Each structure stands twice: as structure tokens, then as C-alpha cells.
Amino acid sequence: MRHVQSQLDVSQRRACRALDQPRSTQRYVVRVPDDEATLVAAMHALVRGHPRYGYRMICAKLRQDGWRVNRKRVYRLWKREGLKVWKRQRKKRRMGQSENGCVRRLAERKDDVWAWDFIHDRDECGRPLKWLSLVDEFTRECLLLEVARSIKAADVVELVSQVMLIRGVPGHIRSDNGPELIAAALRRYLSQAGVETLYIAPGSPWENGYAESFHSRARDELLDAELFDGLKDAKVLAARWQNEYNHRRPHSSLGYQTPAAYAASLADPPVGAPPLPPAQPAAQTQPPTLMATGT
């Protein structure tokens, strides 16, 4: 419209009438909300703290911090500020045929199905770090995130017994066929505790999808984001991230609630039918790292 006015030397009224353009479109002045600068600063602070979060997660975190903001406004500001998360393309896999896979044996309540698996990394000196994670498939809570140089079957028995003493006995535990997880001592302990083991088909990690999804988040937000000076440093950062994951990080599959908040909202008590068998591992050398709901 300004171009037509300057070239033909006509008034705004005549140019709008000739081009069938409402005059209000030329006179509207964008009103910037008073809190926009503060909101953008809060978004940048969250992005610096959580570089792998997209705009939906940032919106959930803003609401968690007390902002009354809708997703469309956050998306507009996200695009305007040039924020984005680099995404890697992943090949799709078929769901598999195992009867113990997470698609065919869904968790029906809290503490119905736990999923565990190992994930590996190295410290700054190149020495190995081995992580054992344990996740409640229904509430998405991380019940255990333990790191050591080596974790054997006896260590797994000790760690899971600590979790059961705090949390209660689950109905099932889903895992792959790793040597530590199919060891006779571990299977005997779980059998005595009344826990059914759900072993997925060999070479089918997607059938343990909740553990794989959790490891994807842990790899993206912890292992790939931190340099570990040594084992002690890895333990401290793991405990900090586990607390953040359970009590501060919104989870999209839970309606952007945190796992701890979702678990606290459930009316059904944890499953804990059979008593625990006497544990027979080596003496405890590290305190439990499980953080109970609400702490």
C-alpha cells in the first residue's frame, strides 16, 4: 500500500479503495505485551538449561513455573527467536512377535510392570561406565539409575532388593536377555519374591520400548551432555538428573505432568503382595539412590 501511495501520489483512503483493502489493516499497530521480554528471557534460560527440549516441553516448563501462557504464543516466540532442536532421523522397526513385548503386555497400574536395562558410557579418561536403569512403565518414574565400572548379577540382586524395600514388590519385570538379567541367582530371587519375569525376544530391543525410550532421554540429556571426571562425578550427576526427571521434567505421555506428580495422583496403592525373600548379596557399600515420590 505504501508503494502504491508513493508511486501514484495518492492518499491512503483512495489507494485502499482502489485495491479493495480495508483501511484498518494499514492503521493497526502491533501491541507488544508488557511481559513479553521477561517471557522470552525465561524461555532462553530454560533452553540453556534443557537444550534438548522442544517448544512443547518449554511451554510445559513455563506453566510449571507459574506462567499463564498458551502453546501458540510460545511457538510464535520460539520461531521468532530462531530456537530449534536438532533431530536425527531414525529408521522404523516392526513391533516384533514376542508375547512379553511392551505392546502385548501393557502395564495396567502403578508397580504392575517395571522395565530395566543397561546403558554404557565412558568417563573423560576413557574408563568404562555401566548404568543400570529401572523404570515403572505405568507412571514413567525412574526408580533406579545406578552407575558403576561393572555391574554383575549379584549387584543387580542387591540394587533391586533396595528398590523393593522402599517401593514394594512389582507384579512383573521386563528385560532383554543380557547375561546379568537371566542369571540363575537373579531369577531365583525374583521367583521367591513373586515377581514374574517378562523376557523379550532376542535381538528385539523395541519390545522393551519403555526402557529404550528412557535410555534415549538419558543419553540425550545426561550422557551426551556431560563430561564425567570419574565414577564419583557420574554418581552425583546421575542422582541429580534422576531427581530432575522424576520431579521437575514434564512428561508428554502423562499430559505434561511430572512422573512423581502423576504417581501421587493415583488412587490405587502400590502392588506389594508377597513378602520379600531374604537378600543374599554382598554387604551394601553405597546408599540407595531411589528417591521416593514427593521428596
Helices and strands as residue ranges (DSSP letters): H 2-8, H 12-18, H 24-27, H 36-49, H 55-64, H 71-80, E 113-122, E 128-136, E 142-148, H 153-167, E 172-175, H 184-193, E 196-199, G 205-208, H 209-218, I 219-223, H 231-247, G 252-254, H 259-265
